[in-house]
Amino acid sequence: MAAPVPGVGRLEEEALRRKERLKALREKTGRKNKEDEEPKNKVLKEEEGGEKHRELKLRNYVPEDEELKKRKVPQAKPASVEEKVKDQLEAAKPEPIIEEVDLANLAPRKPDWDLKRDVAKKLEKLEKRTQRAIAELIRERLRGQEGDLESAKPEDSDSD
C-alpha cells in the first residue's frame, strides 16, 4: 500500500467547505442546485403528453408510410385579398366634384406659347415707346398744319 499524500486530505476538506459555502449562498439567493433543477423545457414536455420528443409535422415532405401520412399537414390556402383590395380602391376614389370648367385650361397650348411668354415684357416696353413715337409724330403734324394754316389765313383788314 502506498502511503497517503499528506496534502490531499487537506485539499478535499477545503473542497467540501467550499461546496457547503456555495450551497448556503444559493439558498440565500433563491437559486437551486444545478443537480436538483430540471430544465423548464423537459418539465413542459412531460406535462403535455408525457412524451420526451416533439410530434412530427410534415409540411413539404410526402411520406409513403401510412402512419406518417397521418402526420402530414394539409396545404395552407392563401386568404383571398381581392375583396379587401376592392374595398380599399373604392374608399380611395374621391367623390366627383363638378364645377365650372374653363375650356382655356383644358385646350392644349400652342407650340409657341413659351416664346410669347418670354417676349411679353420686352413687347410691353416697345409698345410704350411706339405709343410715344406715334404721339410725337401726331404733334409734329399738328404743328406743321398750324404753320400752314397760319400762312393760308388772310390777313386781317379793317374796312369799316
Number of C-alpha atoms within 10 A of each C-alpha: 3 4 5 8 8 8 8 10 11 10 11 11 11 12 12 11 12 12 12 12 12 13 14 12 12 13 12 10 8 9 11 13 12 8 6 6 9 11 8 8 9 13 12 12 14 12 10 9 10 11 11 14 10 8 8 10 13 15 12 10 10 11 13 8 8 8 9 13 14 11 14 16 14 9 8 7 6 6 6 8 8 9 9 10 11 11 10 11 10 10 10 9 8 7 7 6 6 6 6 6 8 8 8 8 8 8 8 8 10 7 8 8 9 11 9 11 9 10 10 12 11 9 12 11 10 12 12 10 12 12 11 12 12 11 12 12 12 12 12 12 12 12 12 12 12 12 11 11 11 11 10 9 8 8 8 6 6 5 4 3
